[in-house]
Amino acid sequence: MELTGSQIVIECLKEQGVDTVFGYPGGAILNIYDELYKHSDEIKHYLTSHEQGAAHAADGYARATGKVGVCFATSGPGATNLVTGIATAYMDSVPMVAVTANVAVNLLGKDSFQEVDITGVTMPITKHNFIVKDVTKLAEVIRKAFRIARSGRPGPVLIDITKDVTAAKTEFVSIEPEMKSPITNEITDEILDKAVNMIKKAKKPYIFVGGGAVISDASKELEAFVKLVDAPVADTLMGKGAFNGTNPLYTGMIGMHGTKTSNLGVTECDLLITIGARFSDRVIGNSKKFAKNAKILQIDVDPAEINKNVYSYHSIIGDIKEILDILNERLEQQEHKDWIDHIMDMKERYPLKYRNDILTGPYIMEKLYELTGGDAIITTEVGQHQMWAAQYFKYQNPRTLLTSGGLGTMGYGLGACIGAKIGMPHKTVINIAGDGCFRMNMNEIATATRYNIPIVQLVFNNQVLGMVRQWQTLFYGRRYSHTNLHDKVDFVKLAEAMGAKAYRITKREEVESVLKEVLALNEPVVVDCVIDLDEKVWPMVAPGAAIDEVFTDEDLK
Protein backbone atom coordinates (compact mmCIF):
# COMPACT_ATOMS: atom_id res chain seq x y z
CA MET A 1 0.00 0.00 0.00
CA GLU A 2 1.10 3.59 -0.62
CA LEU A 3 1.70 5.71 2.49
CA THR A 4 3.17 9.11 3.31
CA GLY A 5 6.39 9.37 5.26
CA SER A 6 4.44 10.39 8.35
CA GLN A 7 2.19 7.34 8.06
CA ILE A 8 5.29 5.16 7.65
CA VAL A 9 6.77 6.59 10.88
CA ILE A 10 3.63 5.64 12.82
CA GLU A 11 3.29 2.21 11.19
CA CYS A 12 6.94 1.40 11.91
CA LEU A 13 6.54 2.45 15.57
CA LYS A 14 3.55 0.11 15.83
CA GLU A 15 5.62 -2.64 14.18
CA GLN A 16 8.25 -2.22 16.91
CA GLY A 17 5.65 -2.47 19.67
CA VAL A 18 5.85 1.21 20.63
CA ASP A 19 2.79 2.43 22.51
CA THR A 20 4.31 5.43 24.33
CA VAL A 21 6.05 8.52 22.97
CA PHE A 22 7.30 11.66 24.75
CA GLY A 23 7.72 14.87 22.83
CA TYR A 24 7.03 18.45 21.87
CA PRO A 25 5.63 19.49 18.46
CA GLY A 26 6.79 22.21 16.08
CA GLY A 27 6.59 23.26 12.46
CA ALA A 28 8.93 20.77 10.81
CA ILE A 29 7.43 17.74 12.57
CA LEU A 30 3.77 18.78 12.16
CA ASN A 31 2.99 16.13 9.55
CA ILE A 32 4.10 13.38 11.92
CA TYR A 33 2.09 14.86 14.79
CA ASP A 34 -0.96 15.09 12.55
CA GLU A 35 -0.66 11.39 11.79
CA LEU A 36 0.00 10.60 15.46
CA TYR A 37 -3.33 12.34 16.28
CA LYS A 38 -5.14 9.76 14.14
CA HIS A 39 -3.55 6.88 16.09
CA SER A 40 -3.97 8.22 19.63
CA ASP A 41 -5.83 5.04 20.61
CA GLU A 42 -2.71 2.98 19.75
CA ILE A 43 0.18 5.28 20.66
CA LYS A 44 -0.09 7.51 23.72
CA HIS A 45 1.85 10.76 23.42
CA TYR A 46 2.95 12.71 26.50
CA LEU A 47 3.56 16.41 25.96
CA THR A 48 6.40 17.42 28.27
CA SER A 49 7.19 20.96 29.38
CA HIS A 50 10.53 21.01 27.53
CA GLU A 51 12.18 18.73 24.97
CA GLN A 52 14.90 17.83 27.47
CA GLY A 53 12.15 16.48 29.72
CA ALA A 54 10.93 14.33 26.81
CA ALA A 55 14.38 12.81 26.30
CA HIS A 56 14.76 12.09 30.03
CA ALA A 57 11.24 10.64 30.20
CA ALA A 58 11.99 8.30 27.27
CA ASP A 59 15.23 7.34 29.06
CA GLY A 60 13.46 6.63 32.37
CA TYR A 61 10.78 4.64 30.56
CA ALA A 62 13.49 2.55 28.87
CA ARG A 63 15.48 1.92 32.05
CA ALA A 64 12.41 0.94 34.06
CA THR A 65 10.85 -1.36 31.45
CA GLY A 66 13.80 -2.61 29.40
CA LYS A 67 11.98 -1.47 26.23
CA VAL A 68 13.20 1.13 23.75
CA GLY A 69 12.19 4.66 24.80
CA VAL A 70 10.97 7.03 22.09
CA CYS A 71 10.92 10.83 21.94
CA PHE A 72 9.92 13.37 19.28
CA ALA A 73 11.13 16.92 18.65
CA THR A 74 10.96 19.44 15.86
CA SER A 75 13.91 20.96 14.00
CA GLY A 76 16.46 23.49 15.27
CA PRO A 77 16.06 24.31 18.98
CA GLY A 78 13.61 21.45 19.46
CA ALA A 79 16.24 18.97 18.30
CA THR A 80 19.12 20.61 20.18
CA ASN A 81 17.06 20.58 23.39
CA LEU A 82 17.17 16.77 23.18
CA VAL A 83 20.97 16.71 23.15
CA THR A 84 21.61 16.50 26.92
CA GLY A 85 19.07 13.70 27.24
CA ILE A 86 20.59 11.80 24.32
CA ALA A 87 24.09 12.16 25.81
CA THR A 88 22.78 10.95 29.17
CA ALA A 89 21.33 7.84 27.54
CA TYR A 90 24.52 7.27 25.55
CA MET A 91 26.79 7.33 28.60
CA ASP A 92 24.56 4.88 30.49
CA SER A 93 23.79 2.54 27.54
CA VAL A 94 20.05 3.21 27.43
CA PRO A 95 18.06 2.02 24.37
CA MET A 96 16.32 5.08 22.95
CA VAL A 97 15.17 6.32 19.55
CA ALA A 98 14.88 10.09 19.09
CA VAL A 99 12.88 11.19 16.05
CA THR A 100 13.42 14.75 14.85
CA ALA A 101 12.23 16.52 11.73
CA ASN A 102 14.26 18.99 9.72
CA VAL A 103 13.61 21.56 7.03
CA ALA A 104 12.91 20.31 3.50
CA VAL A 105 15.82 18.98 1.43
CA ASN A 106 15.93 22.08 -0.78
CA LEU A 107 16.37 24.28 2.34
CA LEU A 108 19.19 22.27 3.95
CA GLY A 109 22.50 24.07 4.29
CA LYS A 110 20.98 27.51 3.72
CA ASP A 111 20.63 28.64 7.34
CA SER A 112 16.89 28.23 6.97
CA PHE A 113 14.52 29.02 9.82
CA GLN A 114 14.99 26.48 12.63
CA GLU A 115 17.53 24.49 10.63
CA VAL A 116 20.33 22.71 12.44
CA ASP A 117 22.58 19.79 11.50
CA ILE A 118 21.36 17.59 14.32
CA THR A 119 23.05 14.46 12.95
CA GLY A 120 26.36 16.33 13.03
CA VAL A 121 25.66 17.60 16.53
CA THR A 122 24.75 14.17 17.93
CA MET A 123 27.29 12.02 16.10
CA PRO A 124 29.57 11.63 19.17
CA ILE A 125 26.67 10.89 21.55
CA THR A 126 24.61 8.34 19.63
CA LYS A 127 25.21 4.72 18.82
CA HIS A 128 24.26 5.69 15.28
CA ASN A 129 22.24 8.44 13.62
CA PHE A 130 20.51 9.01 10.30
CA ILE A 131 19.17 11.83 8.16
CA VAL A 132 16.43 10.63 5.82
CA LYS A 133 16.09 12.59 2.55
CA ASP A 134 14.36 9.87 0.52
CA VAL A 135 10.99 8.49 1.57
CA THR A 136 11.72 5.09 0.00
CA LYS A 137 14.45 4.55 2.61
CA LEU A 138 12.47 5.71 5.64
CA ALA A 139 10.98 2.39 6.82
CA GLU A 140 14.32 0.60 6.48
CA VAL A 141 16.05 3.33 8.54
CA ILE A 142 13.47 3.22 11.35
CA ARG A 143 13.71 -0.56 11.63
CA LYS A 144 17.49 -0.40 11.62
CA ALA A 145 17.45 2.31 14.30
CA PHE A 146 15.44 0.15 16.70
CA ARG A 147 17.64 -2.86 15.98
CA ILE A 148 20.79 -0.85 16.74
CA ALA A 149 19.29 0.77 19.87
CA ARG A 150 18.43 -2.54 21.54
CA SER A 151 21.20 -4.87 20.32
CA GLY A 152 24.56 -5.65 21.96
CA ARG A 153 25.41 -2.76 24.24
CA PRO A 154 22.24 -0.65 23.95
CA GLY A 155 22.22 3.06 23.28
CA PRO A 156 20.40 5.99 21.70
CA VAL A 157 19.84 6.36 17.96
CA LEU A 158 18.63 9.56 16.27
CA ILE A 159 16.53 9.68 13.10
CA ASP A 160 16.27 13.10 11.44
CA ILE A 161 13.62 13.28 8.72
CA THR A 162 13.29 16.20 6.33
CA LYS A 163 9.81 17.74 6.22
CA ASP A 164 9.25 16.96 2.54
CA VAL A 165 9.93 13.27 3.26
CA THR A 166 7.19 13.27 5.92
CA ALA A 167 4.73 14.34 3.18
CA ALA A 168 6.06 12.28 0.25
CA LYS A 169 4.50 8.90 -0.62
CA THR A 170 5.93 5.45 -1.31
CA GLU A 171 4.95 1.80 -1.13
CA PHE A 172 5.01 0.31 2.37
CA VAL A 173 4.92 -3.33 3.45
CA SER A 174 4.74 -4.19 7.16
CA ILE A 175 7.51 -6.49 8.45
CA GLU A 176 7.76 -8.47 11.68
CA PRO A 177 10.64 -6.98 13.72
CA GLU A 178 13.81 -9.01 14.27
CA MET A 179 14.24 -10.43 17.77
CA LYS A 180 17.34 -9.47 19.74
CA SER A 181 19.73 -12.41 20.12
CA PRO A 182 22.56 -12.63 22.70
CA ILE A 183 26.14 -12.22 21.51
CA THR A 184 27.90 -15.49 22.36
CA ASN A 185 29.41 -16.63 19.05
CA GLU A 186 33.03 -15.87 20.00
CA ILE A 187 33.06 -17.56 23.42
CA THR A 188 35.28 -20.63 23.12
CA ASP A 189 35.95 -23.47 25.55
CA GLU A 190 39.50 -22.17 25.94
CA ILE A 191 38.27 -18.74 27.06
CA LEU A 192 35.79 -20.26 29.51
CA ASP A 193 38.27 -22.80 30.92
CA LYS A 194 40.81 -20.06 31.63
CA ALA A 195 38.16 -18.07 33.54
CA VAL A 196 37.07 -21.11 35.55
CA ASN A 197 40.69 -21.91 36.45
CA MET A 198 41.27 -18.33 37.63
CA ILE A 199 38.23 -18.62 39.91
CA LYS A 200 39.35 -22.02 41.27
CA LYS A 201 42.84 -20.73 42.11
CA ALA A 202 41.65 -17.58 43.86
CA LYS A 203 41.92 -17.39 47.66
CA LYS A 204 40.39 -13.93 48.02
CA PRO A 205 37.95 -13.32 45.14
CA TYR A 206 35.73 -10.22 44.91
CA ILE A 207 32.85 -9.72 42.49
CA PHE A 208 32.37 -6.21 41.10
CA VAL A 209 29.02 -5.57 39.37
CA GLY A 210 28.15 -2.75 36.97
CA GLY A 211 25.20 -1.60 34.90
CA GLY A 212 25.75 -4.25 32.24
CA ALA A 213 24.37 -6.88 34.61
CA VAL A 214 21.17 -4.82 34.93
CA ILE A 215 20.85 -4.31 31.16
CA SER A 216 21.37 -8.04 30.53
CA ASP A 217 18.68 -9.01 33.09
CA ALA A 218 21.25 -11.32 34.65
CA SER A 219 20.18 -11.09 38.31
CA LYS A 220 19.26 -14.76 38.78
CA GLU A 221 22.41 -15.98 37.07
CA LEU A 222 24.49 -13.49 39.08
CA GLU A 223 23.01 -14.68 42.37
CA ALA A 224 23.84 -18.29 41.50
CA PHE A 225 27.36 -17.28 40.39
CA VAL A 226 28.06 -15.41 43.63
CA LYS A 227 26.96 -18.43 45.65
CA LEU A 228 29.20 -20.76 43.63
CA VAL A 229 32.26 -18.50 43.81
CA ASP A 230 31.60 -17.75 47.51
CA ALA A 231 32.76 -14.14 47.24
CA PRO A 232 31.70 -10.73 48.52
CA VAL A 233 30.00 -8.36 46.07
CA ALA A 234 30.42 -4.64 45.44
CA ASP A 235 28.59 -2.63 42.81
CA THR A 236 28.70 0.64 40.93
CA LEU A 237 25.97 3.27 40.95
CA MET A 238 24.67 1.83 37.66
CA GLY A 239 24.83 -1.74 38.94
CA LYS A 240 22.45 -1.21 41.88
CA GLY A 241 19.85 -3.95 42.20
CA ALA A 242 21.57 -6.44 39.89
CA PHE A 243 22.62 -8.19 43.11
CA ASN A 244 20.24 -8.00 46.07
CA GLY A 245 21.37 -5.23 48.43
CA THR A 246 20.05 -7.17 51.43
CA ASN A 247 22.22 -10.24 50.76
CA PRO A 248 24.86 -10.71 53.51
CA LEU A 249 27.62 -10.99 50.87
CA TYR A 250 26.81 -7.51 49.56
CA THR A 251 29.28 -4.89 50.82
CA GLY A 252 27.97 -1.73 49.16
CA MET A 253 29.09 0.60 46.44
CA ILE A 254 32.72 0.94 45.38
CA GLY A 255 34.58 4.13 44.47
CA MET A 256 34.62 7.80 45.43
CA HIS A 257 31.64 7.43 47.76
CA GLY A 258 31.84 3.67 48.18
CA THR A 259 31.90 1.92 51.51
CA LYS A 260 35.19 1.38 53.30
CA THR A 261 34.55 -2.36 53.16
CA SER A 262 34.18 -2.44 49.38
CA ASN A 263 37.11 -0.12 48.73
CA LEU A 264 39.47 -1.88 51.13
CA GLY A 265 38.24 -5.35 50.17
CA VAL A 266 38.77 -4.81 46.43
CA THR A 267 42.26 -3.47 47.18
CA GLU A 268 43.08 -6.63 49.17
CA CYS A 269 41.52 -9.24 46.85
CA ASP A 270 43.58 -11.54 44.61
CA LEU A 271 40.90 -11.93 41.91
CA LEU A 272 38.47 -9.21 40.86
CA ILE A 273 35.64 -10.56 38.73
CA THR A 274 34.21 -7.53 36.95
CA ILE A 275 30.76 -8.00 35.46
CA GLY A 276 29.39 -5.32 33.14
CA ALA A 277 31.39 -2.39 34.54
CA ARG A 278 33.54 0.06 32.59
CA PHE A 279 36.04 1.10 35.31
CA SER A 280 34.92 4.72 35.47
CA ASP A 281 37.32 7.18 37.08
CA ARG A 282 34.82 7.79 39.90
CA VAL A 283 34.92 4.05 40.64
CA ILE A 284 38.61 3.19 40.36
CA GLY A 285 40.28 6.39 41.63
CA ASN A 286 43.99 6.17 40.84
CA SER A 287 44.06 3.56 38.06
CA LYS A 288 47.67 2.58 38.83
CA LYS A 289 46.74 1.57 42.37
CA PHE A 290 43.33 0.03 41.65
CA ALA A 291 43.00 -3.63 42.75
CA LYS A 292 46.79 -3.72 42.85
CA ASN A 293 46.94 -7.24 44.36
CA ALA A 294 44.43 -8.81 41.97
CA LYS A 295 44.18 -10.42 38.61
CA ILE A 296 41.17 -8.95 36.84
CA LEU A 297 38.66 -11.12 35.00
CA GLN A 298 36.38 -8.82 32.97
CA ILE A 299 33.04 -9.91 31.53
CA ASP A 300 31.43 -7.41 29.15
CA VAL A 301 29.38 -7.26 25.96
CA ASP A 302 31.49 -4.44 24.52
CA PRO A 303 35.05 -5.34 23.41
CA ALA A 304 35.94 -1.62 23.46
CA GLU A 305 35.73 -1.70 27.28
CA ILE A 306 38.45 -4.35 27.63
CA ASN A 307 41.76 -2.77 28.73
CA LYS A 308 40.36 0.74 28.14
CA ASN A 309 40.82 2.12 31.66
CA VAL A 310 42.29 -0.83 33.57
CA TYR A 311 44.28 -3.80 32.27
CA SER A 312 42.42 -7.11 32.52
CA TYR A 313 44.33 -10.37 32.91
CA HIS A 314 41.52 -12.20 31.09
CA SER A 315 38.19 -11.26 29.54
CA ILE A 316 35.02 -12.85 28.20
CA ILE A 317 33.12 -10.79 25.63
CA GLY A 318 29.41 -11.41 25.19
CA ASP A 319 25.99 -11.23 26.78
CA ILE A 320 26.43 -11.33 30.57
CA LYS A 321 23.34 -13.44 31.24
CA GLU A 322 24.52 -16.07 28.76
CA ILE A 323 28.10 -16.05 30.02
CA LEU A 324 27.13 -16.42 33.69
CA ASP A 325 24.76 -19.25 32.81
CA ILE A 326 27.59 -21.11 31.06
CA LEU A 327 30.09 -20.43 33.87
CA ASN A 328 27.59 -21.64 36.47
CA GLU A 329 27.37 -24.98 34.66
CA ARG A 330 31.16 -25.35 34.65
CA LEU A 331 31.93 -24.15 38.17
CA GLU A 332 32.13 -26.36 41.23
CA GLN A 333 31.21 -24.93 44.62
CA GLN A 334 34.10 -22.82 45.97
CA GLU A 335 34.75 -22.10 49.65
CA HIS A 336 36.49 -19.01 51.08
CA LYS A 337 35.43 -18.95 54.72
CA ASP A 338 38.43 -17.03 56.10
CA TRP A 339 38.18 -14.38 53.38
CA ILE A 340 34.42 -13.96 53.83
CA ASP A 341 34.83 -13.75 57.61
CA HIS A 342 37.45 -11.02 57.15
CA ILE A 343 35.14 -9.00 54.86
CA MET A 344 32.17 -9.46 57.22
CA ASP A 345 34.33 -8.20 60.08
CA MET A 346 35.08 -5.07 58.05
CA LYS A 347 31.34 -4.60 57.46
CA GLU A 348 30.86 -4.59 61.23
CA ARG A 349 33.74 -2.17 61.82
CA TYR A 350 32.94 0.28 59.01
CA PRO A 351 29.18 0.84 58.77
CA LEU A 352 27.74 3.88 57.04
CA LYS A 353 27.04 6.63 59.58
CA TYR A 354 25.24 9.96 59.70
CA ARG A 355 24.19 12.50 62.32
CA ASN A 356 21.08 11.49 64.23
CA ASP A 357 20.42 14.81 65.99
CA ILE A 358 19.19 16.73 62.92
CA LEU A 359 17.17 16.12 59.76
CA THR A 360 19.45 14.59 57.11
CA GLY A 361 19.17 13.07 53.66
CA PRO A 362 20.37 9.63 54.84
CA TYR A 363 17.67 9.55 57.53
CA ILE A 364 14.97 10.36 54.97
CA MET A 365 16.26 7.63 52.62
CA GLU A 366 16.30 5.05 55.41
CA LYS A 367 12.73 5.97 56.38
CA LEU A 368 11.68 5.80 52.74
CA TYR A 369 13.16 2.31 52.47
CA GLU A 370 11.48 1.25 55.70
CA LEU A 371 8.04 2.54 54.64
CA THR A 372 8.20 1.09 51.11
CA GLY A 373 9.95 -2.13 52.10
CA GLY A 374 12.26 -1.39 49.18
CA ASP A 375 9.39 -1.96 46.76
CA ALA A 376 9.75 1.25 44.76
CA ILE A 377 11.56 2.71 41.78
CA ILE A 378 13.90 5.51 42.84
CA THR A 379 15.03 8.09 40.31
CA THR A 380 17.53 10.78 41.20
CA GLU A 381 19.12 13.97 40.04
CA VAL A 382 22.90 14.35 40.54
CA GLY A 383 24.80 15.34 43.67
CA GLN A 384 24.78 14.58 47.39
CA HIS A 385 21.16 13.40 47.38
CA GLN A 386 22.06 10.94 44.59
CA MET A 387 24.81 9.37 46.70
CA TRP A 388 22.55 9.17 49.78
CA ALA A 389 19.90 7.48 47.64
CA ALA A 390 22.53 4.97 46.48
CA GLN A 391 23.93 4.36 49.98
CA TYR A 392 20.88 4.21 52.23
CA PHE A 393 18.12 2.63 50.13
CA LYS A 394 18.60 -1.13 49.68
CA TYR A 395 17.97 -2.09 46.05
CA GLN A 396 16.75 -5.66 45.88
CA ASN A 397 15.90 -5.82 42.18
CA PRO A 398 17.31 -4.43 38.92
CA ARG A 399 15.81 -1.40 37.21
CA THR A 400 14.83 0.15 40.54
CA LEU A 401 17.50 2.90 40.72
CA LEU A 402 17.42 5.16 37.67
CA THR A 403 20.14 7.77 37.76
CA SER A 404 22.55 9.60 35.48
CA GLY A 405 25.86 7.86 36.19
CA GLY A 406 28.14 8.58 33.24
CA LEU A 407 27.14 12.11 32.28
CA GLY A 408 26.01 13.24 35.73
CA THR A 409 23.06 15.22 34.42
CA MET A 410 21.45 17.65 36.84
CA GLY A 411 17.77 17.86 35.86
CA TYR A 412 17.57 14.21 34.75
CA GLY A 413 15.50 12.70 37.54
CA LEU A 414 12.06 14.30 37.27
CA GLY A 415 11.60 13.51 33.58
CA ALA A 416 12.93 10.00 34.20
CA CYS A 417 10.52 9.62 37.12
CA ILE A 418 7.57 10.49 34.89
CA GLY A 419 8.75 8.08 32.19
CA ALA A 420 9.32 5.29 34.70
CA LYS A 421 5.86 5.71 36.25
CA ILE A 422 4.21 5.62 32.83
CA GLY A 423 6.16 2.47 31.97
CA MET A 424 5.55 0.82 35.36
CA PRO A 425 2.17 2.26 36.48
CA HIS A 426 1.72 -0.18 39.37
CA LYS A 427 5.04 0.75 40.98
CA THR A 428 5.65 3.53 43.50
CA VAL A 429 8.07 5.90 41.72
CA ILE A 430 9.96 8.56 43.68
CA ASN A 431 12.42 11.19 42.46
CA ILE A 432 15.13 12.36 44.84
CA ALA A 433 16.50 15.83 44.05
CA GLY A 434 18.62 18.56 45.52
CA ASP A 435 17.22 22.06 45.33
CA GLY A 436 19.81 23.06 42.71
CA CYS A 437 18.89 20.12 40.44
CA PHE A 438 15.16 20.48 40.98
CA ARG A 439 15.22 24.07 39.75
CA MET A 440 16.69 22.97 36.40
CA ASN A 441 13.67 20.99 35.15
CA MET A 442 11.02 21.56 37.85
CA ASN A 443 8.62 22.66 35.09
CA GLU A 444 8.00 18.94 34.45
CA ILE A 445 5.81 18.94 37.58
CA ALA A 446 3.32 20.58 35.22
CA THR A 447 3.62 17.51 32.97
CA ALA A 448 2.87 15.21 35.92
CA THR A 449 -0.19 17.23 36.93
CA ARG A 450 -1.44 17.61 33.32
CA TYR A 451 -1.75 13.82 33.03
CA ASN A 452 -2.25 13.17 36.76
CA ILE A 453 0.84 10.96 36.89
CA PRO A 454 1.14 10.02 40.59
CA ILE A 455 4.85 10.52 41.23
CA VAL A 456 6.53 11.56 44.47
CA GLN A 457 9.15 14.33 44.28
CA LEU A 458 11.40 14.77 47.33
CA VAL A 459 13.60 17.88 47.33
CA PHE A 460 16.58 17.79 49.71
CA ASN A 461 16.72 21.54 50.17
CA ASN A 462 19.96 22.81 51.72
CA GLN A 463 20.04 26.15 49.86
CA VAL A 464 23.40 25.26 48.30
CA LEU A 465 24.87 23.23 45.45
CA GLY A 466 25.76 20.58 47.99
CA MET A 467 28.29 18.33 46.27
CA VAL A 468 30.24 21.19 44.71
CA ARG A 469 30.22 22.98 48.06
CA GLN A 470 31.49 19.78 49.73
CA TRP A 471 34.51 19.83 47.38
CA GLN A 472 35.01 23.52 48.10
CA THR A 473 35.00 22.74 51.83
CA LEU A 474 37.47 19.86 51.57
CA PHE A 475 39.77 20.91 48.71
CA TYR A 476 39.29 24.64 48.03
CA GLY A 477 39.83 26.26 51.42
CA ARG A 478 36.10 26.90 52.01
CA ARG A 479 35.95 29.40 49.16
CA TYR A 480 32.29 29.02 48.26
CA SER A 481 32.37 30.48 44.79
CA HIS A 482 28.76 30.67 43.54
CA THR A 483 27.49 27.56 45.32
CA ASN A 484 25.34 29.26 47.98
CA LEU A 485 21.85 29.64 46.53
CA HIS A 486 19.96 31.26 49.44
CA ASP A 487 17.16 32.49 47.23
CA LYS A 488 13.49 33.08 47.96
CA VAL A 489 12.00 30.25 45.92
CA ASP A 490 9.21 28.50 47.86
CA PHE A 491 8.97 24.98 46.46
CA VAL A 492 5.65 24.32 48.23
CA LYS A 493 3.94 27.32 46.64
CA LEU A 494 5.61 26.54 43.32
CA ALA A 495 4.35 22.96 43.32
CA GLU A 496 0.85 24.04 44.31
CA ALA A 497 0.87 26.66 41.54
CA MET A 498 1.55 23.84 39.04
CA GLY A 499 -1.33 21.80 40.44
CA ALA A 500 0.56 19.36 42.69
CA LYS A 501 0.02 18.60 46.34
CA ALA A 502 2.91 19.85 48.48
CA TYR A 503 4.41 19.39 51.94
CA ARG A 504 7.38 20.73 53.86
CA ILE A 505 9.51 18.78 56.37
CA THR A 506 11.86 20.66 58.71
CA LYS A 507 12.34 18.15 61.57
CA ARG A 508 13.15 14.45 61.91
CA GLU A 509 9.92 13.95 63.85
CA GLU A 510 7.87 14.96 60.79
CA VAL A 511 9.45 12.56 58.31
CA GLU A 512 7.53 9.36 58.99
CA SER A 513 4.05 10.87 59.16
CA VAL A 514 4.52 13.00 56.04
CA LEU A 515 6.04 10.15 54.00
CA LYS A 516 3.24 7.80 55.05
CA GLU A 517 0.66 10.32 53.88
CA VAL A 518 2.53 11.05 50.65
CA LEU A 519 2.96 7.36 49.75
CA ALA A 520 -0.76 6.78 50.27
CA LEU A 521 -1.73 9.51 47.79
CA ASN A 522 -2.45 8.70 44.18
CA GLU A 523 -1.54 12.08 42.72
CA PRO A 524 1.58 14.14 41.95
CA VAL A 525 3.19 15.42 45.14
CA VAL A 526 6.26 17.47 46.07
CA VAL A 527 7.93 17.35 49.49
CA ASP A 528 10.36 20.13 50.41
CA CYS A 529 12.82 18.59 52.90
CA VAL A 530 14.84 21.34 54.59
CA ILE A 531 18.26 19.96 55.57
CA ASP A 532 21.49 21.48 56.85
CA LEU A 533 23.82 23.06 54.29
CA ASP A 534 26.95 21.49 55.81
CA GLU A 535 25.83 17.86 55.62
CA LYS A 536 28.28 15.82 53.54
CA VAL A 537 28.47 12.49 51.78
CA TRP A 538 30.72 10.02 53.62
CA PRO A 539 32.86 8.05 53.03
CA MET A 540 34.88 9.83 50.35
CA VAL A 541 37.99 9.32 48.25
CA ALA A 542 39.83 12.45 47.15
CA PRO A 543 40.02 12.87 43.35
CA GLY A 544 43.11 11.11 42.00
CA ALA A 545 43.69 9.12 45.20
CA ALA A 546 43.62 5.32 45.49
CA ILE A 547 40.27 3.95 46.64
CA ASP A 548 41.82 2.44 49.78
CA GLU A 549 42.59 6.01 50.88
CA VAL A 550 38.89 6.35 51.68
CA PHE A 551 38.07 8.62 54.63
CA THR A 552 35.17 9.90 56.72
CA ASP A 553 34.59 12.99 58.85
CA GLU A 554 35.83 10.99 61.84
CA ASP A 555 39.11 10.32 60.05
CA LEU A 556 39.49 14.06 59.39
CA LYS A 557 39.09 14.79 63.09
Sequence and secondary structure as in RCSB ss.txt:
>XXXX:A:sequence
MELTGSQIVIECLKEQGVDTVFGYPGGAILNIYDELYKHSDEIKHYLTSHEQGAAHAADGYARATGKVGVCFATS
GPGATNLVTGIATAYMDSVPMVAVTANVAVNLLGKDSFQEVDITGVTMPITKHNFIVKDVTKLAEVIRKAFRIAR
SGRPGPVLIDITKDVTAAKTEFVSIEPEMKSPITNEITDEILDKAVNMIKKAKKPYIFVGGGAVISDASKELEAF
VKLVDAPVADTLMGKGAFNGTNPLYTGMIGMHGTKTSNLGVTECDLLITIGARFSDRVIGNSKKFAKNAKILQID
VDPAEINKNVYSYHSIIGDIKEILDILNERLEQQEHKDWIDHIMDMKERYPLKYRNDILTGPYIMEKLYELTGGD
AIITTEVGQHQMWAAQYFKYQNPRTLLTSGGLGTMGYGLGACIGAKIGMPHKTVINIAGDGCFRMNMNEIATATR
YNIPIVQLVFNNQVLGMVRQWQTLFYGRRYSHTNLHDKVDFVKLAEAMGAKAYRITKREEVESVLKEVLALNEPV
VVDCVIDLDEKVWPMVAPGAAIDEVFTDEDLK
>XXXX:A:secstr
 EEEHHHHHHHHHHHTT  EEEEE  GGGHHHHHHHHTTTTTSEEEE SSHHHHHHHHHHHHHHHSS EEEEE S
THHHHTTHHHHHHHHHTT  EEEEEEE  GGGTTTT TT   HHHHHGGGSSEEEEE  GGGHHHHHHHHHHHHH
SSS  EEEEEEEHHHHH EEE             TT  HHHHHHHHHHHHH SSEEEEE HHHHHTT HHHHHHH
HHHHT  EEE STTBTTB TTSTTEEEE STT  HHHHHHHHH SEEEEES    HHHHBSGGGTTTT EEEEEE
S GGGTTSSS  SEEEES HHHHHHHHHHH      HHHHHHHHHHHHHS     SSS  HHHHHHHHHHHHTT 
SEEEE SSHHHHHHHHHS   STT EE   SS  TT HHHHHHHHHHHSTTS EEEEEEHHHHHHHGGGHHHHHH
TT   EEEEEE SB HHHHHHHHHHSTT  TT B      HHHHHHHTT EEEEE SHHHHHHHHHHHHH  S E
EEEEE  TT   SSB  TTSBGGG B HHHH 
